[in-house]
Amino acid sequence: MSTQLSIGNELKDSYKVTHTWVQTNLKWLKELEQFYRERAKLEKDYSERLSRLTSEYFTKKSSSSVPLSVGTSPTTTPGSLEAAGVVAWNEVLAQTEMISKDHNKLSIDLDNEVANQLSGLYSKLDMTLTQINGFNEEVTNKRNQIYQDMERAKKNYDDACQSMEVARGKYTKTSTDKNKKKLDSKETDMNVAKNDYLIKVSLANRVKDKYYFQDVPEVVDQLQDLNEAKTLFLNDVWNKATSVEKAFNDRCTKRLETVDEVVKQNKPHLSTAMFIKHNLKQWKEPSDFQYKPSPVWHDDEKFIVNSPVELQDLKVKLAKNEQAYLKLDDSTKTELTQLGKFNSQKKEIKSKEDTVSAQEFFDAMKNYLGLVTPFTSHETAKLQAQVTIECIKNNVPAEMDLSTDNIEISKTKSKSGLFSKFKETLLNPETKVQKARRRHSQRSSMFGSLKRTSGVPSSHDVFSSNGDNDTDDAPSIYTAESSATPATNNIATRSRANTGATSATTNKNKVLYAYTKQDSDEITISPQDIITLLAADSGSGWTKIKNETTGESGLVPTTYIKIEESSHRGNAPAAPPPRRSTLPTRTMTAKYPYVAQGDDEMSINAGDTISVIRGDDGSGWTYGELNGVKGLFPTSYCS
């Protein structure tokens, strides 16, 4: 197999023709299966019927040679050329025609060891073809959905423009305050609709680029790999068929060795090379989508932010997409690293096509296919967030404040759902901020002044150009600047708790109930102790204080103390808030593999059953235990 040959790179937008070609080759397996079953029956009738059978399949081979070699609609006819697999098949028939005697044992062997293998091979490969087709439908439906969203945004914008025009007409006729307010409201609605439409146009363009330059080539290459796997399996079946015949008829040895030699020349890449050569065609990338002004409201493609309403709408969109981007960025980088490893494995296998195992190659292809599907989905979702952020950052005037700190949505968290994360924030807030900055420093171009590029680099291109993607610093799909922007820092630190200085009214602080420390970062308190606040409760149920009586500093349960103007003392709690995991009450099954990126994470493999210690709190991470190891793992990787 040649590592340079790629149908996805050579033939643009070629899923339909490639799918038909691969499907034809898979259906061909049923034809071969039927051949060997009939052959097993005819063995009892000796050479005459065997000769007629081979003659019949010579005819079939002649009629199917072109679609098997170059597809059903090649741009260049192959003439007398045939694919290496077809040539090998021709040799099988030619040598079989020369065999005139056989017996019942050979008939049984052919039926059990050849025909049944072809049947199983067809079923296995056909299921994989269905999976690849589902992958193609998923990326196509996603693209179409985004196109439809753009059209709906255009309709909403047109409707808003129409409403604005009606309101303007009423105000022109009757210039009352009421009509003026309606006019202003309609204008704002129109501007919001326009901004949304512009975002959808930009998104459609970017998704369109990704679809044609990344998603379609990826799917087509999977079809290529499936067909090459079919070739490897088919070679094994043919070799088995010839070995059976050798054992029962020494006189056929010389002829069957000839078949073996031809089959050995049936390299998986030869059929691919011939298919590419005879299907090359001129292809032009579809034009970019353009902003279309409303027919009743003449306008340009610039964003309009004339009032706080439009600004607030964009800030809400910005906050939501910043949160989505940060969540998806980690998962796509991890998946990309794993894909690089699988791709390197595939390339290594392809480089040894003379000795490669068909099952080994097929397993490598299946592993890659199993991970590239969720990766592509996550990457598309990340692209949606990226484009939205770019549109807003690049089109809102610089003098306008795009800070999203006061936006009322779920705050972006970086695995902060567990108590260990709250405690670390309280004990070492500066370290957490620095960690967040380091973690997101490579993403700063997303929240800076990125401009739309002419095309989106694809994971397919990354993998095709270099197989050394099995390290932690595998390239990202998107290029990032080297320095973090203020917007990035806002996102990374938005959920940090305030750790201000001690209040001037410290003498009002009280210990309500006695508590004995249970961990090294906790302290013991008694009702008569004098305490000083060091760090307020950030939502974990624990507060950091200093016990002035004993001189110790550490964490205590918030409900055991009263800080300044806290609520009236209630009943003593039965126990402090849990800081340690209890026995798991449920389990999750890993759907995809994940490699730990930090000391607080743990690695999982597909199929692992993980005991859940603490569920996902909205951060996208779950805390669990596997084989005695406890740590965080992505919730979306499990079911």
C-alpha positions in Angstrom: 0.0 0.0 0.0 1.4 3.4 -0.9 1.3 6.0 1.9 1.2 8.8 -0.7 -2.0 7.7 -2.5 -5.2 9.3 -1.2 -8.5 9.4 -3.1 -9.6 12.2 -0.8 -6.7 14.4 -1.8 -6.7 13.6 -5.5 -10.4 13.5 -6.2 -12.4 16.4 -4.8 -16.0 16.0 -3.7 -15.8 12.3 -4.8 -17.8 10.5 -2.2 -20.6 9.4 -4.5 -18.4 7.9 -7.2 -16.0 6.4 -4.7 -18.8 4.9 -2.6 -20.3 3.3 -5.8 -16.9 1.9 -6.7 -16.3 0.4 -3.2 -19.9 -0.9 -3.1 -19.4 -2.6 -6.4 -16.2 -4.2 -5.2 -18.0 -5.5 -2.0 -20.9 -6.9 -4.0 -18.3 -8.6 -6.1 -17.4 -10.7 -3.0 -20.9 -12.2 -3.2 -20.2 -13.1 -6.8 -17.0 -14.8 -5.7 -18.7 -16.6 -2.9 -21.3 -17.9 -5.2 -18.6 -19.0 -7.6 -16.9 -21.2 -5.0 -20.1 -22.7 -3.8 -21.1 -23.7 -7.3 -17.5 -24.8 -7.8 -17.8 -27.2 -4.8 -20.9 -28.8 -6.3 -19.4 -29.1 -9.7 -16.3 -30.8 -8.5 -18.3 -34.0 -8.3 -19.1 -33.8 -12.0 -15.4 -33.5 -13.0 -13.8 -31.4 -15.7 -16.6 -30.8 -18.1 -18.9 -28.9 -15.8 -16.0 -27.2 -14.2 -14.9 -26.0 -17.6 -18.4 -24.6 -18.3 -18.4 -22.8 -14.9 -15.1 -21.1 -15.4 -16.2 -20.1 -18.9 -19.4 -18.5 -17.4 -17.4 -16.5 -14.9 -14.9 -15.4 -17.5 -17.9 -13.7 -19.1 -19.0 -12.2 -15.8 -15.5 -11.0 -15.2 -15.4 -9.3 -18.6 -18.6 -7.4 -17.9 -17.5 -6.4 -14.4 -13.9 -5.6 -15.2 -14.4 -1.9 -15.9 -16.6 -1.0 -12.9 -14.4 -3.1 -10.6 -11.2 -1.4 -12.0 -12.2 2.2 -12.5 -15.8 2.5 -11.3 -19.1 2.9 -13.1 -18.5 6.4 -14.6 -14.8 6.9 -15.2 -13.6 10.1 -16.9 -11.1 8.0 -18.9 -11.9 4.6 -20.2 -9.3 1.9 -19.2 -9.3 0.1 -22.5 -7.8 -3.3 -22.1 -6.3 -2.4 -18.7 -7.6 -4.2 -15.6 -7.1 -3.7 -11.9 -4.6 -5.9 -10.2 -7.4 -7.7 -8.4 -9.3 -8.3 -11.6 -6.1 -9.6 -13.2 -5.6 -11.9 -10.3 -9.1 -13.1 -10.6 -8.6 -13.7 -14.3 -5.6 -15.9 -13.4 -7.7 -17.9 -10.9 -10.3 -18.7 -13.6 -7.6 -19.5 -16.2 -5.9 -22.0 -13.9 -9.2 -23.4 -12.7 -10.2 -24.1 -16.2 -7.2 -26.4 -16.6 -8.2 -28.5 -13.7 -10.3 -31.4 -14.9 -10.4 -33.9 -12.0 -11.3 -33.5 -8.3 -13.3 -35.4 -5.7 -15.7 -35.0 -2.9 -13.1 -34.0 -0.3 -12.1 -31.0 -2.4 -15.7 -30.1 -2.8 -16.2 -30.0 1.0 -13.0 -28.0 1.6 -13.9 -25.4 -1.0 -17.4 -25.0 0.5 -16.2 -24.7 4.1 -12.9 -22.8 3.8 -13.4 -20.5 0.8 -17.1 -19.8 0.2 -18.0 -19.4 3.9 -15.0 -17.1 4.4 -16.2 -14.9 1.5 -19.7 -14.7 3.0 -18.3 -13.7 6.3 -16.0 -11.2 4.7 -18.8 -9.6 2.8 -20.9 -9.2 5.9 -18.1 -7.7 7.9 -17.0 -5.2 5.2 -20.6 -4.3 4.3 -21.3 -3.4 8.0 -18.2 -1.2 7.9 -19.4 0.4 4.7 -22.7 1.2 6.4 -20.8 2.8 9.2 -18.8 4.9 6.9 -22.0 5.9 5.0 -23.5 7.0 8.4 -20.4 9.0 9.0 -20.8 10.8 5.7 -24.5 11.4 6.4 -23.7 12.9 9.7 -21.2 15.4 8.4 -23.4 16.2 5.4 -26.5 16.7 7.6 -24.5 18.9 9.9 -23.4 21.0 7.0 -27.0 21.2 5.6 -28.3 22.1 9.0 -25.9 25.1 9.2 -26.9 26.1 5.7 -30.6 25.9 6.7 -29.8 28.0 9.8 -28.3 30.6 7.6 -31.4 30.7 5.4 -33.7 30.9 8.4 -31.5 33.8 9.7 -31.9 35.5 6.3 -35.7 35.1 6.5 -35.7 36.5 10.0 -33.6 39.4 8.9 -35.9 40.1 6.0 -39.0 39.9 8.2 -37.3 42.3 10.7 -36.5 44.7 7.8 -40.1 44.5 6.7 -41.4 45.2 10.2 -39.0 48.1 10.4 -40.3 49.6 7.2 -43.9 49.3 8.3 -43.1 51.0 11.6 -41.2 53.7 9.8 -44.2 54.3 7.6 -46.5 54.6 10.6 -44.2 57.0 12.2 -43.9 59.1 9.1 -47.7 59.4 9.0 -48.2 59.9 12.7 -45.1 61.1 14.6 -46.2 60.2 18.1 -44.0 59.0 21.0 -45.7 55.6 20.8 -44.9 55.2 17.2 -41.4 56.5 17.8 -40.8 53.8 20.5 -42.1 51.2 18.1 -39.9 52.4 15.4 -36.8 52.3 17.7 -37.8 48.8 18.8 -38.2 47.5 15.3 -34.9 49.0 14.3 -33.2 47.2 17.2 -34.8 43.9 16.3 -33.7 44.4 12.7 -30.1 45.1 13.7 -30.1 42.0 16.0 -31.5 39.9 13.2 -28.9 41.3 10.8 -26.0 40.5 13.1 -27.3 37.0 13.6 -27.6 36.5 9.8 -24.0 37.7 9.3 -22.8 35.2 11.8 -24.7 32.4 10.1 -23.2 33.5 6.7 -19.7 33.4 8.1 -20.3 30.0 9.8 -21.8 28.6 6.6 -18.7 29.6 4.7 -16.3 28.1 7.2 -18.3 24.9 7.5 -18.4 24.7 3.8 -14.6 24.9 3.6 -14.3 22.3 6.3 -16.8 20.0 4.6 -15.1 20.0 1.2 -11.4 20.2 2.3 -11.5 18.0 5.4 -14.7 16.0 6.1 -15.3 14.7 2.5 -11.7 13.7 2.0 -11.7 12.0 5.4 -14.8 10.0 4.5 -13.5 9.1 1.0 -10.2 7.9 2.5 -12.1 5.6 4.8 -13.8 4.2 1.7 -10.3 3.8 0.1 -9.1 2.0 3.3 -12.1 -0.3 3.3 -11.5 -1.3 -0.4 -7.9 -1.9 0.3 -8.8 -4.0 3.4 -11.1 -6.0 1.1 -8.2 -6.6 -1.2 -6.1 -7.9 1.6 -8.8 -10.2 2.9 -9.6 -11.4 -0.6 -6.0 -12.2 -1.2 -6.1 -14.4 1.9 -9.2 -16.2 0.7 -7.7 -16.8 -2.7 -4.5 -18.1 -1.2 -6.5 -20.4 1.0 -8.5 -21.7 -2.1 -5.3 -22.4 -3.9 -3.7 -24.2 -0.9 -6.7 -26.5 -0.7 -6.4 -27.4 -4.3 -2.7 -28.0 -3.9 -3.3 -30.5 -1.2 -5.6 -32.6 -3.3 -4.0 -32.5 -6.7 -0.2 -32.4 -7.0 -0.6 -32.1 -10.7 -2.1 -28.7 -10.3 0.8 -27.4 -8.2 2.5 -25.6 -11.0 -0.6 -23.9 -12.2 -1.7 -22.9 -8.7 1.7 -21.5 -7.9 1.2 -19.3 -10.9 -2.0 -18.1 -9.3 -0.2 -17.3 -6.1 2.4 -15.2 -7.9 -0.3 -13.2 -9.5 -2.2 -12.7 -6.3 1.0 -11.5 -4.6 1.2 -8.8 -7.3 -2.3 -7.7 -6.3 -1.0 -4.8 -4.1 -3.8 -2.9 -2.4 -2.6 0.4 -3.7 -2.6 -0.8 -7.4 -6.4 -0.8 -7.6 -6.5 2.6 -5.9 -3.9 4.1 -8.3 -5.8 2.8 -11.3 -9.1 4.2 -10.0 -7.6 7.6 -9.3 -5.9 7.8 -12.7 -9.1 7.0 -14.6 -11.4 9.3 -12.5 -9.4 12.5 -12.4 -11.5 15.5 -13.3 -11.6 19.3 -13.1 -13.3 20.4 -9.9 -14.1 23.9 -8.7 -14.7 24.8 -5.1 -18.2 26.1 -4.6 -18.3 29.9 -4.2 -18.4 31.5 -0.7 -21.7 32.7 0.6 -22.2 36.4 0.6 -24.3 38.7 2.7 -27.6 39.6 0.9 -29.3 42.8 2.0 -33.0 42.8 2.4 -34.9 43.9 -0.7 -36.8 46.4 1.4 -33.9 47.6 3.5 -30.8 48.6 1.7 -27.8 47.9 3.9 -24.2 46.6 3.8 -22.5 43.7 5.5 -21.2 45.6 8.5 -22.4 44.8 12.0 -24.7 47.3 13.6 -24.3 48.0 17.3 -26.2 51.2 17.9 -27.6 50.5 21.3 -26.9 48.4 24.4 -29.5 45.9 23.2 -27.5 44.9 20.2 -24.3 44.9 22.3 -25.9 42.8 25.0 -27.1 40.3 22.4 -23.6 39.9 20.9 -22.1 39.6 24.4 -24.4 36.8 25.3 -23.5 35.0 22.1 -19.8 35.7 22.8 -20.0 34.3 26.3 -21.8 31.2 25.3 -19.4 30.5 22.4 -16.3 31.2 24.5 -17.5 28.7 27.0 -18.3 26.1 24.3 -14.9 26.7 22.6 -12.9 26.2 25.8 -14.7 23.0 26.6 -14.3 21.6 23.1 -10.7 22.7 22.7 -9.3 20.2 25.2 -11.3 17.3 23.9 -10.4 17.9 20.3 -6.7 18.2 21.1 -6.8 15.0 23.0 -8.6 13.2 20.2 -6.3 14.7 17.6 -3.3 13.3 19.5 -4.9 9.8 19.6 -5.8 10.1 15.9 -2.2 10.9 15.1 -1.2 7.7 16.9 -3.7 5.6 15.0 -2.8 7.2 11.7 0.9 6.5 12.3 0.0 2.9 13.0 -1.9 2.8 9.7 1.0 4.3 7.8 3.4 1.8 9.3 1.2 -1.1 8.3 0.8 0.2 4.8 4.5 0.6 4.4 4.8 -3.2 4.9 2.3 -4.3 2.3 4.3 -7.4 1.3 3.9 -8.9 4.9 1.0 -7.0 6.4 -1.8 -8.9 8.0 -5.2 -8.1 6.6 -6.7 -8.3 10.1 -4.1 -6.0 11.5 -4.7 -3.4 8.8 -8.5 -3.8 9.2 -8.3 -3.4 13.0 -6.1 -0.3 12.6 -8.7 1.2 10.2 -11.5 0.4 12.6 -9.7 2.0 15.5 -9.2 5.2 13.5 -12.8 5.2 12.2 -14.1 4.8 15.8 -12.3 7.9 17.0 -12.5 10.2 13.9 -16.3 10.2 14.0 -16.6 11.9 17.5 -13.5 14.1 16.7 -15.1 15.4 13.6 -18.3 16.2 15.4 -16.5 18.0 18.2 -14.3 19.8 15.8 -17.3 21.1 13.9 -18.9 22.3 17.1 -15.6 24.0 18.0 -15.5 25.7 14.6 -19.0 27.0 15.2 -17.9 28.6 18.4 -14.6 29.9 16.9 -16.3 31.6 13.9 -18.9 33.2 16.2 -16.2 34.6 18.5 -14.2 35.9 15.5 -17.2 37.6 13.9 -18.1 39.4 17.1 -14.5 40.3 18.1 -13.6 41.5 14.6 -16.7 43.5 13.8 -17.7 45.2 17.1 -16.0 48.6 17.4 -13.0 48.6 19.6 -14.3 51.2 22.0 -17.2 49.0 23.0 -16.8 46.8 26.1 -17.2 43.1 25.2 -16.5 41.9 28.7 -18.7 38.9 29.4 -18.2 38.8 33.2 -21.7 40.0 33.9 -23.5 37.7 31.5 -26.0 35.4 33.3 -25.1 32.0 31.8 -23.4 29.0 33.2 -19.8 30.0 33.9 -16.9 28.4 32.1 -15.2 25.9 34.4 -12.0 23.9 34.0 -12.9 20.7 35.9 -13.9 22.7 39.0 -16.9 20.5 40.0 -15.0 18.5 42.6 -14.1 19.6 46.1 -10.5 19.1 45.4 -10.7 21.9 42.8 -12.5 24.2 45.2 -9.9 23.6 47.9 -7.0 24.2 45.5 -8.6 27.5 44.5 -8.9 28.6 48.1 -5.4 27.5 49.1 -3.5 28.7 46.1 -5.6 31.1 43.9 -2.6 32.6 42.1 -1.3 29.2 41.0 -4.8 28.3 39.6 -4.9 31.6 37.6 -1.4 31.0 36.2 -2.4 27.4 35.4 -5.4 28.6 33.5 -3.3 31.1 31.6 -0.8 28.5 30.6 -3.5 26.1 29.6 -5.2 28.6 27.3 -2.3 30.6 26.1 -2.3 28.8 22.8 -5.9 29.8 22.2 -5.4 33.5 22.3 -5.9 34.1 18.6 -9.4 32.8 19.0 -10.2 35.8 21.3 -7.9 38.3 19.7 -8.1 39.7 16.2 -8.1 36.6 14.0 -9.4 37.1 10.4 -11.1 34.5 8.3 -8.6 32.4 6.4 -9.1 31.1 2.9 -9.4 27.5 4.1 -9.5 25.4 7.2 -6.6 23.0 7.6 -7.9 19.5 8.0 -7.0 16.7 10.3 -6.7 14.7 7.1 -4.0 17.0 5.8 -2.2 16.9 9.1 -2.2 13.1 9.1 -1.3 12.7 5.5 1.7 15.0 5.6 3.4 13.7 8.8 2.9 10.5 10.7 4.6 11.8 13.8 1.5 12.9 15.6 1.7 10.5 18.4 3.2 13.0 20.9 1.5 15.4 23.3 2.4 18.3 21.1 0.5 17.2 18.0 -0.5 20.2 15.9 -3.9 21.7 16.5 -6.3 22.0 13.6 -6.3 25.8 14.0 -3.2 28.1 14.3 -3.0 30.0 17.6 -1.0 33.1 18.5 1.6 32.8 21.2 0.4 35.3 23.8 -2.9 35.3 25.7 -5.3 38.2 25.4 -7.3 39.8 28.2 -10.4 38.1 26.9 -8.7 34.7 27.4 -7.7 35.6 30.9 -11.3 36.7 31.7 -12.5 33.3 30.6 -9.9 31.4 32.5 -10.5 33.2 35.8 -14.2 34.0 35.6 -15.2 31.4 38.2 -12.4 32.1 40.7 -13.6 32.9 44.2 -12.7 36.3 45.8 -10.1 35.9 48.5 -10.1 39.4 50.0 -8.5 40.6 53.2 -9.9 40.1 56.6 -13.1 42.1 57.3 -12.9 45.1 59.7 -15.6 43.4 61.7 -13.7 40.3 62.5 -14.8 40.3 66.1 -18.3 39.4 65.0 -17.2 36.1 63.6 -18.2 33.1 65.7 -17.7 29.4 65.9 -21.2 27.8 66.1 -20.2 24.2 66.6 -17.0 22.3 67.4 -15.2 20.5 64.5 -12.2 18.2 64.6 -10.0 18.4 61.5 -9.9 15.3 59.2 -7.3 16.4 56.7 -4.0 18.1 56.7 -5.4 21.3 55.2 -8.2 21.6 57.8 -8.1 22.9 61.4 -9.9 22.1 64.6 -12.3 24.7 66.1 -14.3 25.1 69.3 -17.3 27.5 70.1 -15.1 29.7 72.3 -12.4 30.2 69.6 -11.8 33.6 68.0 -11.6 33.3 64.2 -10.6 35.5 61.2 -11.8 35.0 57.6 -9.1 34.3 55.1 -11.1 33.1 52.1 -14.8 33.0 51.7 -16.8 29.9 50.7 -16.8 29.7 46.8 -19.6 27.2 46.7 -17.7 24.2 48.0 -19.2 24.2 51.5 -15.8 25.1 53.0 -14.3 28.4 54.3 -10.7 29.1 55.0 -10.1 30.9 58.3 -7.4 31.5 60.9 -8.0 30.3 64.5 -6.6 33.3 66.5 -6.8 31.2 69.7 -4.6 28.4 68.4 -2.8 30.2 65.7 -3.7 27.6 63.0 -5.0 28.4 59.5 -7.0 26.1 57.3 -10.5 24.9 56.1 -13.6 24.4 58.2 -17.2 23.6 57.2 -19.0 26.8 56.4 -22.1 25.8 58.4 -20.0 25.4 61.5 -19.1 29.1 61.7 -20.8 32.5 61.5 -19.0 35.2 59.5 -20.1 38.8 60.3 -23.8 39.2 59.4 -24.6 35.6 58.6 -28.1 34.2 59.1 -29.6 33.2 62.5 -28.1 30.1 64.0 -30.0 27.0 63.1 -29.9 23.4 64.2 -26.4 21.8 64.3 -25.7 19.8 61.1 -25.4 16.0 61.5 -22.1 16.0 59.7 -19.8 18.4 57.8 -20.1 18.6 54.0 -18.5 15.6 52.5 -14.9 16.1 51.3 -14.1 12.5 50.6 -15.8 10.2 48.1 -18.4 7.8 49.2 -19.0 4.3 47.8 -20.0 4.7 44.1 -23.7 4.2 43.5 -23.5 4.0 39.7 -21.1 3.2 36.9 -20.3 4.5 33.4 -19.0 2.7 30.3 -16.2 4.3 28.3 -17.1 4.8 24.6 -13.8 6.3 23.5 -10.2 6.0 24.9 -8.8 9.0 26.8 -5.2 9.5 27.9 -4.7 11.5 31.2 -3.3 15.0 30.6 -2.7 15.8 34.3 -2.1 14.3 37.7 -5.7 14.8 38.7 -7.0 12.8 35.6 -7.0 9.1 34.7 -6.7 7.2 31.5 -9.6 5.1 30.2 -10.1 2.7 27.3 -13.2 2.0 25.3 -15.3 -0.6 27.1 -14.0 0.2 30.6 -16.6 0.2 33.4 -15.9 3.2 35.7 -17.3 3.6 39.2 -18.7 7.1 39.6 -17.6 8.8 42.8 -18.9 12.3 41.9 -21.0 13.1 38.9 -20.5 15.9 36.3 -21.5 19.3 37.8 -21.7 21.0 34.4 -17.9 21.3 33.9 -17.8 18.4 31.4 -15.8 16.2 33.8 -16.7 13.3 36.1 -14.7 12.0 39.1 -14.5 8.2 39.2 -12.4 5.1 40.0 -11.0 2.4 37.7 -8.8 -0.5 38.7 -8.0 1.2 42.0 -7.1 4.5 40.3 -9.2 7.6 41.0 -9.3 10.7 38.8 -11.2 12.9 36.4 -12.3 11.8 32.9 -14.4 13.6 30.2 -18.1 12.9 30.7 -18.8 12.9 26.9 -16.4 10.0 26.4 -18.7 7.7 28.4 -22.3 6.6 28.6 
